[in-house]
Amino acid sequence: MTIRIKTLIHKPNRIILRLALPGILAAAVTLLAADSAATNNSEHAHDGHGSAAPAKLVQIVRDATQQFTDVNAAAAANYQPLFGCVSGPDQGAMGVHYINLTLYGAGAIDSSKPQALIYEPSNGALRLVGVEFIADAATWMKTHSSPPMLEGQAFQFVNSPNRYGLPAFFELHVWAWRDNPNGAFVDWNTRVSCEGQ
């Protein structure tokens, strides 16, 4: 009697295993293929200028900020330096942010009008390296149901308190004038330094 019960218990398990195994293997192959494609897409998205979407936004920003390669033009357009030169402990730097407080206060995102221009100090001069789009989180969420996106790029949320002493905000860096080996939209650029002040 004991042998029959074991046979009855083990036999259905083997049948189920035989039926389920091809499905499990097929699912595993599909997941591996999807993971490989996602990894490749992610690598292309972080190449900076390597994929169509980043290249489009980078080019839009370059076209819109060409006039600000001279920091005096930025000052004339109501951009002012705030926070000094921002650098990380080991991730590179951001540089000196020249912020247009009127654009920041408007609570709108326009790819041709960044709220901040970012300059790298070098031998007493400032060189434009990128921009930052910034939206006050409370102001943005009054009229939107989700964080900002620009040309397919999601903004990062920076909570308060933060190193800038600002209320919570959304931000997106675009390294349009200095290549970033970690990607065109990463906060810290290892090719930017505050040492040249």
N, C-alpha and C positions, 0 to 999 in steps of 0.2 A: 504494500500500500504506500509506503514511503517513496518507493521508486516511481510509482505512477504520479504522485503529487509533484515531485521534482521534475519529471518529464513534462508534465503539463505546465509547470511554471517556466521552465527554461525554454521550451519549444516556442511559445508565443514571443518571448523576449528576442529570440534569434530571428524570428520572422519579422518582428518590428524593426530590429536592427538592420536586417537585409533591405527592408523597404525604405527605411529612413536614411541609410548611409549614402545612397546616390544623391538624395536631396541635400544632405549636409555638405557633401563634397562640392556640389554645384554652387551652393550658397557661399562656401569658403572661397571658391575660385572667383565668383562675382565680386565678393568683398575685397579680395586681394587686387583685382583689376581696378576696382573703383578707387581703392587707396592709392594705387600707383598713379592713376590719372589725376587724383586730387593733389598728390605730392608734386607731380609735374606742373599742374596749373598753379599751385602755390609758389613753386620756384619761379615760374615765369612772371607771376604777379609781383614778386619781390625783386625782380631783376632791375627795377627802376625804369629803364627805358626799353626793356625787352619786349613788352607786350603792348597790344593796341590801346587798351584802356589807360594804362599809366602814361604812355607816350602822348595820348591826346590831352590829358589834364596837364602834364608837364609842359606841353607846347602852348596850351591856352595861357598858363601862368607866365611863361616866358614872353609871349606876345604882349600880355597885359602889363607886365612889370618892366619891360625894356627901358622905359624912361627913368626908372628908379635905380639903374646901375650906378648913378651918381647920387650919393646920399643927400646932397643938397636939394635935389628934386623931390626926394621923399619928405624932407623938412618943409619945403614949400607947399606940399600937398597935405599938410597937417599930420604927418607921421612924426612921432616923437619917441626918443629912446626911453625905455622903461626896463627896470630889473637888471641893468648892467649886462655883462656877457654871461650867458647861462651855459655852464659846463657840468658834465656828470662826473662822478667819481672814477668811472672806468669805461663809460660807453661813448666817449667822444664829447661833443658839445652841440649846442644849438646856435650860439652866437648872440649878438646884440639884437634885441627885438625893437623895431621902430613900429609903434602901434598907433593906428588912427582911431582915437576914442569915439569919434562920430560913427564910423563904420561898425565898431564894436557894439555901441549902444543901440544901433538900428535893429539888431536881432535878425538880420537877413544874411543869406549866404549867396554870393555871386562869384563865380569862378574868375571873373575879370577884376574883382575888387577885394583883395585879401585884407583882413583886418591888421595883419602884421607883416612887415618886411624884415627879413633876417640878414644881418651883415656879420661878416667875420672881420675882426680887427687884425690888421697886418701892417707893421712898420708905420704907425701913425695914420693909416688910412682905413677905410671901411669898404669891404667888397661884398656885394649882394650875392648871397648863396642860396636863399630860398625864401619861402613865405609860410605864414601860418594863418589858417582860417580859424576864427574863434567865435563861438556863440555862447552867450550866457545861458546856462541850462534852464533856469526858471523862465526867462523870457522866451526861449525857443519852445519849451513845452507848453506854454500858454496857447500857442496856435498850431502845434504839431503833435502827432501821436507817437512819433518815434524820433530818435536822434537824427541829425543831419547826415546827408550823403551828398557827395559831389562827384559827378562823372563815375559813379559806381564805387567810390571809395568811402568807407564808413568812417565817421569821426570817432575819436577816443573820448571817453568821459573822464574828466578830472574832478574829483570830489573836493570838498572843502572840509577842513583846512588843507591848504597846499603851499608849496614853496613860494608862490607869488602873492599870497594873501588875498586871493580873489574868491568870490563866491564860486560854487561849482560851475564848470563850463565844459563845452564840447570843443575839441580841437582836431585839426588835421594839418600836418606839415607837408609841404611839397618842396622837395629839393630840386628846384628847376635850374638853378645856376651852379650847383656843385653836386657832382655825382656822389651818391651814397651807396657803398658796397652792400649795405643791408636792405636797400630798397628806397624808392623815391618818396615813400610816405611814412617812414619810420621816424619817431621823434628825435633820436640822437643820431648824429652823423659823425662817424669816426674820422672823416677827412676834414672836419671843422675843428678849430682850436681857439681858445681864448688866450693863448700864450703870447700872441703878437700885439697885445694892448700897449 
